[in-house]
Amino acid sequence: MAVKKIVKIWDNNKILKDNINFLQKKTKTVTFPASEFINNIIQDLIDTYKVVSCAGIAANQIGYQYQIFIGLKELDTIDDPDEIEKAEAEMSDSGSNPHADNYDIYINPQIDKFDKKTFKTEEEGCLSIPGLLVERKRYDIIKVRYYDINGKVQKVRMTEFLSKLFQHEMDHLNGTLMIDEHEKIENLYPVDITKENTKKYQSLYSAYKNNKPLK
């Protein structure tokens, strides 16, 4: 199909209100057997994932309001998962994803069980929020279910980075961004920490939270 442009909430110093409104809408459930349109969305996710340095992409991040995301399947080939977060926040223009062949397609995902005692605060980046990193709480151990591309239910126990990834992408599909839910955020800071960037992203974050454009 095609490599799609990532839907971002800001561009340089400008808040993109239409994009924000789009990303804040809850996505639609996929019905099976999957239609040709749904299969095209999946192919667009694969094509985009292969050229963008990231751990995952939700369908609404490339313009489709359906409950589908593509994401890492395993961590065996990953040296430092935290470097993936920085690469996402930097919106690398390398034209390739070092994890291009390491993925699964997650359709209608849900969390069946989580361990409340395993809250963990870790760094996150997001393709839709370029330039900014967040330290926020996620469950470290979860049990999930989702449908694969053949419409078969998969039930999996996820831990650590894959757990964080699954929750991050599910939030996207539910219309929530990583900089929402303020009570779960410990810190926010630019990838490149300079005085100028700190001021810039403070202003962007404030404008986003207040739903007002920058002057």
Wavefront OBJ file of the C-alpha trace (Angstrom):
o trace
v 0.000 0.000 0.000
v 1.821 3.139 1.213
v 3.975 4.832 3.800
v 1.742 7.276 5.664
v 2.518 10.577 7.352
v 2.391 10.500 11.157
v -0.416 12.582 12.698
v 1.308 14.959 15.148
v -0.130 17.294 17.787
v 2.390 20.036 17.067
v 4.877 21.111 14.438
v 7.773 23.288 15.573
v 6.031 26.044 17.590
v 2.543 25.463 16.239
v -0.251 23.469 17.902
v -2.201 21.393 15.352
v -5.734 21.502 16.758
v -7.380 19.420 14.025
v -4.817 16.668 14.606
v -5.373 16.827 18.363
v -9.126 16.519 17.920
v -8.602 13.533 15.629
v -6.226 11.739 18.004
v -8.544 12.325 20.972
v -11.399 10.356 19.381
v -11.857 6.739 20.385
v -11.292 4.364 17.489
v -13.773 1.869 16.052
v -13.863 -1.867 16.683
v -12.780 -4.095 13.793
v -15.238 -6.799 12.714
v -14.273 -10.124 11.146
v -13.757 -11.374 8.560
v -11.617 -8.316 7.915
v -12.608 -6.270 4.881
v -10.256 -5.253 2.114
v -10.211 -1.754 3.635
v -9.009 -3.113 7.001
v -6.356 -5.197 5.259
v -5.184 -2.055 3.468
v -4.880 -0.256 6.812
v -2.769 -3.117 8.149
v -0.498 -2.960 5.122
v -0.119 0.807 5.531
v 0.865 0.237 9.169
v 3.477 -2.318 8.108
v 4.850 -0.095 5.330
v 5.095 2.893 7.681
v 6.568 0.880 10.560
v 9.350 -0.414 8.347
v 10.669 3.084 7.558
v 10.107 4.878 10.880
v 12.396 4.139 13.821
v 9.854 3.161 16.481
v 8.445 0.395 18.656
v 4.853 0.748 17.531
v 2.278 2.756 15.589
v -1.471 2.962 16.214
v -3.837 3.144 13.252
v -5.072 6.628 14.173
v -1.472 7.882 14.114
v -1.568 7.360 10.350
v -5.113 8.631 9.871
v -7.377 5.619 10.427
v -9.950 5.442 13.226
v -9.801 1.688 13.883
v -8.612 -0.418 16.805
v -5.410 -1.714 15.275
v -1.775 -1.169 16.089
v 1.524 -2.605 14.954
v 4.227 -3.146 17.552
v 7.263 -5.097 18.614
v 6.627 -8.810 19.041
v 9.720 -9.701 21.062
v 12.684 -8.069 22.787
v 15.353 -10.682 22.061
v 16.975 -8.541 19.352
v 16.719 -5.248 21.261
v 19.922 -4.072 22.972
v 18.500 -1.044 24.760
v 14.705 -0.566 24.644
v 15.030 2.952 26.091
v 16.881 4.056 22.963
v 13.742 3.261 20.977
v 11.833 5.844 23.021
v 14.367 8.537 22.189
v 14.287 7.586 18.497
v 10.498 7.960 18.461
v 10.650 11.351 20.142
v 13.327 12.495 17.696
v 11.198 11.403 14.698
v 14.240 9.929 12.970
v 14.426 10.542 9.224
v 16.766 7.604 8.657
v 14.252 5.958 6.330
v 14.459 2.606 8.099
v 13.466 0.884 11.314
v 16.158 -1.359 12.819
v 13.305 -3.548 14.093
v 11.473 -3.641 10.765
v 10.904 -7.410 10.788
v 10.119 -7.664 14.492
v 6.415 -6.921 14.808
v 2.932 -8.233 15.322
v -0.453 -6.822 14.389
v -2.745 -6.198 17.356
v -6.456 -5.863 16.562
v -9.157 -4.907 19.112
v -6.620 -5.120 21.959
v -7.645 -5.164 25.596
v -6.106 -5.715 29.018
v -7.732 -8.574 30.919
v -5.695 -8.296 34.096
v -2.997 -6.119 35.616
v -0.991 -6.285 38.807
v -1.560 -3.079 40.787
v 1.614 -3.732 42.764
v 3.794 -3.497 39.670
v 3.465 0.191 38.845
v 6.699 1.363 37.243
v 7.833 4.820 36.165
v 9.762 4.833 32.899
v 10.631 7.102 29.998
v 8.347 7.260 26.961
v 8.517 8.903 23.577
v 5.786 9.222 20.961
v 5.813 9.794 17.221
v 2.778 12.070 17.549
v 4.510 14.253 20.162
v 7.894 14.988 18.572
v 10.754 16.369 20.630
v 9.347 15.507 24.053
v 10.018 12.670 26.504
v 7.825 11.796 29.474
v 8.419 9.832 32.637
v 5.122 8.246 33.614
v 3.619 5.286 35.429
v 2.552 2.080 33.712
v 1.725 -1.407 34.907
v 4.786 -3.634 34.577
v 2.867 -6.921 34.345
v -0.356 -7.325 32.368
v -2.392 -10.076 30.759
v -3.849 -9.082 27.418
v -5.883 -10.364 24.534
v -6.121 -9.257 20.935
v -7.037 -10.602 17.514
v -4.367 -11.433 14.953
v -4.733 -10.747 11.238
v -6.553 -14.070 10.789
v -9.182 -13.157 13.366
v -7.837 -15.571 15.980
v -7.803 -14.493 19.630
v -4.350 -14.326 21.221
v -3.921 -14.266 25.010
v -0.510 -13.173 26.233
v 1.243 -12.194 29.462
v 3.385 -9.104 28.918
v 6.065 -7.576 31.115
v 8.456 -4.625 31.141
v 8.915 -2.822 27.804
v 6.305 -4.835 25.891
v 3.775 -4.143 28.650
v 4.516 -0.426 28.466
v 4.260 -0.484 24.671
v 0.910 -2.288 24.704
v -0.542 0.233 27.181
v 0.841 3.197 25.222
v -0.692 2.011 21.942
v -3.991 1.074 23.597
v -4.163 4.607 24.976
v -3.840 5.925 21.428
v -6.746 3.759 20.296
v -8.820 5.067 23.216
v -8.066 8.694 22.359
v -5.493 9.288 25.112
v -1.956 10.607 24.646
v 1.028 9.983 26.920
v 0.920 13.591 28.162
v -2.661 13.207 29.380
v -3.559 11.708 32.788
v -1.435 14.224 34.651
v -1.543 12.216 37.901
v 0.526 9.470 36.221
v 3.208 11.822 34.881
v 6.397 12.274 36.910
v 8.315 14.530 34.532
v 8.420 15.968 31.010
v 11.510 17.197 29.184
v 12.829 17.702 25.647
v 15.008 15.067 23.994
v 17.637 17.741 23.459
v 17.719 19.577 26.779
v 18.627 23.200 26.193
v 17.221 26.376 27.709
v 15.554 27.241 24.402
v 13.997 23.787 23.990
v 12.823 23.673 27.594
v 10.961 26.957 27.118
v 9.583 25.824 23.751
v 8.127 22.555 25.028
v 6.809 24.112 28.209
v 4.850 26.520 26.010
v 3.645 23.762 23.677
v 2.582 21.557 26.571
v 0.765 24.438 28.237
v -1.009 25.309 24.975
v -2.011 21.677 24.513
v -3.388 21.394 28.044
v -5.279 24.661 27.718
v -6.426 23.835 24.195
v -5.313 27.224 23.035
v -3.026 28.084 20.077
v 0.338 29.711 20.736
v 0.631 33.419 19.990
l 1 2 3 4 5 6 7 8 9 10 11 12 13 14 15 16 17 18 19 20 21 22 23 24 25 26 27 28 29 30 31 32 33 34 35 36 37 38 39 40 41 42 43 44 45 46 47 48 49 50 51 52 53 54 55 56 57 58 59 60 61 62 63 64 65 66 67 68 69 70 71 72 73 74 75 76 77 78 79 80 81 82 83 84 85 86 87 88 89 90 91 92 93 94 95 96 97 98 99 100 101 102 103 104 105 106 107 108 109 110 111 112 113 114 115 116 117 118 119 120 121 122 123 124 125 126 127 128 129 130 131 132 133 134 135 136 137 138 139 140 141 142 143 144 145 146 147 148 149 150 151 152 153 154 155 156 157 158 159 160 161 162 163 164 165 166 167 168 169 170 171 172 173 174 175 176 177 178 179 180 181 182 183 184 185 186 187 188 189 190 191 192 193 194 195 196 197 198 199 200 201 202 203 204 205 206 207 208 209 210 211 212 213 214 215
